[in-house]
Amino acid sequence: MKTKVIPIVVLLFFISSSLFSQGISFGIKAGANLGKITGESFKDEFTFAYHAGGFLTISGKKWGIQPEVLFSQVNADTATNFNQVVAFKNVDQIQLKALTIPIMINYNLSKFITLQAGPQFGIILDQNKDLLQNGKNAFKSGDFSLAAGVQFNILKFKIYGRFVGGVTDISNIENSDTWKVQNIQVGVGLALF
């Protein structure tokens, strides 16, 4: 028994010491979403919304990882042929609210500039059940996206911009076109510790 415990303790010691030798920080962030839903049913233009949440950064000299949890909103104006494509009436704008979890891989170009890229998982909180007028969800419950951008680090402040492109179709309607979320996010973060 003792021979099994000693290697585990040694391994945990090395893992924890390597983590603490790296930079670990936790903070909050908020900003603007310029988003749209792609597809025939929606106008091909970005509309303003917002996002807010928190982040955890674990970084070494050059590489790091930054998981985040964000509440994110996307507004989309419907196209003039929306009623013909999906057989809805009197729908001018759709608003989606989601809990998104980006897991960004960071590459530090310098102390002040960090390049970021990684996957983002989303849980759509508002699926517009009344849109179909039969209790069925118009949107799927989740989505998968890819994100990439740049972050500027000034003391404890982080100023960032990134593009998030949807990979999965979020439409839950049969015989409709493919709907994917796209976002341009800009914002400010503050490392609390």
C-alpha positions as CSV (number, residue, x, y, z in Angstrom):
1,M,0.0,0.0,0.0
2,K,2.8,2.5,0.9
3,T,4.6,1.7,-2.3
4,K,1.6,2.9,-4.3
5,V,1.0,6.0,-2.2
6,I,4.5,7.4,-2.4
7,P,4.6,7.7,-6.3
8,I,1.1,9.3,-6.3
9,V,2.2,11.8,-3.6
10,V,5.4,12.6,-5.6
11,L,3.4,13.0,-8.8
12,L,0.9,15.3,-7.2
13,F,3.8,17.3,-5.7
14,F,5.4,17.8,-9.1
15,I,2.1,18.7,-10.8
16,S,1.1,21.2,-8.1
17,S,4.6,22.8,-8.0
18,S,4.6,23.1,-11.8
19,L,1.2,24.8,-11.7
20,F,2.2,27.2,-9.0
21,S,5.4,28.1,-10.9
22,Q,3.2,29.1,-13.8
23,G,1.0,32.2,-13.7
24,I,-2.5,31.5,-12.5
25,S,-5.1,34.2,-12.5
26,F,-8.9,34.5,-12.2
27,G,-11.0,37.4,-13.4
28,I,-14.1,38.8,-14.8
29,K,-14.8,40.1,-18.3
30,A,-17.6,41.8,-20.3
31,G,-18.0,43.3,-23.7
32,A,-20.0,43.6,-26.9
33,N,-21.1,41.0,-29.4
34,L,-21.6,41.9,-33.0
35,G,-23.4,38.8,-34.0
36,K,-25.6,37.2,-36.6
37,I,-27.3,33.9,-37.5
38,T,-26.3,32.8,-41.0
39,G,-28.8,31.2,-43.3
40,E,-31.5,32.2,-45.9
41,S,-33.9,33.0,-43.1
42,F,-31.8,35.9,-41.6
43,K,-30.4,39.2,-42.8
44,D,-26.7,39.0,-43.6
45,E,-25.7,41.7,-41.1
46,F,-24.3,41.9,-37.7
47,T,-26.3,43.3,-34.8
48,F,-25.3,44.5,-31.4
49,A,-25.6,42.4,-28.2
50,Y,-23.4,41.7,-25.1
51,H,-21.5,39.0,-23.2
52,A,-20.3,38.8,-19.6
53,G,-18.6,36.2,-17.3
54,G,-15.4,35.0,-15.8
55,F,-12.1,33.4,-16.8
56,L,-9.2,31.4,-15.4
57,T,-5.8,31.7,-17.0
58,I,-3.0,29.1,-16.4
59,S,0.1,30.2,-18.3
60,G,3.8,29.6,-18.7
61,K,6.3,31.7,-20.5
62,K,4.9,31.2,-24.0
63,W,1.9,28.9,-23.8
64,G,-1.2,28.8,-21.6
65,I,-4.9,27.8,-21.4
66,Q,-7.8,30.1,-20.6
67,P,-11.2,28.5,-19.9
68,E,-14.1,30.9,-19.6
69,V,-17.8,30.8,-18.7
70,L,-19.8,33.6,-20.4
71,F,-23.4,34.6,-20.6
72,S,-23.8,35.6,-24.3
73,Q,-26.6,37.2,-26.3
74,V,-27.1,37.2,-30.1
75,N,-29.7,39.3,-31.8
76,A,-30.6,38.6,-35.4
77,D,-33.0,40.3,-37.8
78,T,-35.0,38.0,-40.0
79,A,-34.9,38.2,-43.8
80,T,-37.8,39.4,-45.9
81,N,-38.4,35.8,-47.0
82,F,-38.3,34.4,-43.5
83,N,-42.0,33.6,-43.4
84,Q,-41.7,31.7,-46.7
85,V,-38.6,29.7,-45.7
86,V,-39.8,28.6,-42.3
87,A,-43.6,29.3,-42.5
88,F,-43.7,31.6,-39.5
89,K,-45.7,34.8,-39.3
90,N,-44.9,38.3,-37.9
91,V,-41.3,37.5,-36.7
92,D,-38.9,40.4,-37.2
93,Q,-36.1,39.7,-34.8
94,I,-34.8,36.6,-32.9
95,Q,-32.8,36.9,-29.7
96,L,-30.7,33.9,-28.4
97,K,-29.3,33.8,-24.9
98,A,-26.6,31.2,-24.3
99,L,-24.1,30.0,-21.7
100,T,-20.9,29.7,-23.6
101,I,-17.7,27.9,-22.5
102,P,-14.7,28.9,-24.6
103,I,-11.4,27.0,-23.9
104,M,-8.8,29.2,-25.4
105,I,-5.2,28.1,-26.0
106,N,-2.9,31.2,-25.4
107,Y,0.4,31.9,-27.1
108,N,2.2,34.9,-25.6
109,L,3.9,36.9,-28.3
110,S,5.2,39.2,-25.6
111,K,4.2,40.3,-22.0
112,F,1.6,42.5,-23.5
113,I,0.2,40.5,-26.5
114,T,-1.5,37.1,-26.5
115,L,-2.8,35.2,-29.4
116,Q,-5.8,33.0,-28.6
117,A,-7.6,30.1,-30.4
118,G,-9.8,27.2,-29.3
119,P,-13.2,25.6,-29.2
120,Q,-16.3,27.0,-27.7
121,F,-19.2,25.0,-26.4
122,G,-22.6,26.7,-26.0
123,I,-25.8,25.9,-24.2
124,I,-28.7,27.8,-25.7
125,L,-30.9,28.9,-22.7
126,D,-33.7,30.5,-24.7
127,Q,-34.9,28.3,-27.6
128,N,-38.0,30.2,-28.6
129,K,-40.7,27.7,-28.0
130,D,-43.5,30.1,-29.0
131,L,-41.9,30.7,-32.4
132,L,-43.3,27.4,-33.7
133,Q,-46.6,27.9,-31.9
134,N,-46.7,24.2,-31.0
135,G,-44.4,24.0,-28.0
136,K,-41.4,22.6,-30.0
137,N,-38.1,24.3,-29.8
138,A,-37.0,26.3,-32.9
139,F,-33.3,26.0,-31.9
140,K,-31.3,23.0,-30.7
141,S,-30.1,23.1,-27.1
142,G,-26.4,23.5,-27.8
143,D,-23.8,24.4,-30.4
144,F,-20.1,24.1,-31.1
145,S,-17.9,26.9,-32.4
146,L,-14.3,27.8,-33.1
147,A,-12.8,31.0,-31.8
148,A,-9.6,33.0,-32.5
149,G,-8.4,36.4,-31.5
150,V,-5.9,38.6,-29.7
151,Q,-5.7,39.9,-26.2
152,F,-3.7,42.9,-24.9
153,N,-2.5,42.6,-21.3
154,I,-2.0,45.9,-19.5
155,L,-1.3,45.3,-15.8
156,K,-4.4,43.5,-14.5
157,F,-6.5,44.6,-17.4
158,K,-7.1,42.6,-20.6
159,I,-8.5,44.1,-23.8
160,Y,-9.5,41.5,-26.3
161,G,-11.1,40.9,-29.7
162,R,-12.1,37.6,-31.2
163,F,-14.1,36.0,-33.9
164,V,-16.4,33.1,-33.0
165,G,-17.7,31.0,-35.9
166,G,-20.4,28.4,-35.4
167,V,-19.6,24.9,-36.7
168,T,-22.9,23.1,-35.9
169,D,-26.4,23.8,-37.3
170,I,-28.6,25.2,-34.5
171,S,-31.9,24.9,-36.4
172,N,-34.3,22.4,-34.9
173,I,-36.8,22.8,-37.8
174,E,-37.3,20.2,-40.5
175,N,-36.8,21.3,-44.1
176,S,-35.2,24.7,-43.1
177,D,-31.9,26.1,-44.2
178,T,-28.7,25.7,-42.0
179,W,-28.5,28.2,-39.1
180,K,-25.1,29.0,-37.6
181,V,-24.1,31.7,-35.1
182,Q,-21.2,34.1,-35.8
183,N,-19.9,36.6,-33.4
184,I,-17.2,39.3,-33.3
185,Q,-16.5,39.9,-29.6
186,V,-14.7,42.9,-28.1
187,G,-14.3,43.6,-24.4
188,V,-12.4,44.2,-21.3
189,G,-11.3,41.8,-18.6
190,L,-9.9,42.4,-15.1
191,A,-7.7,39.8,-13.3
192,L,-8.8,39.7,-9.7
193,F,-5.9,37.6,-8.5
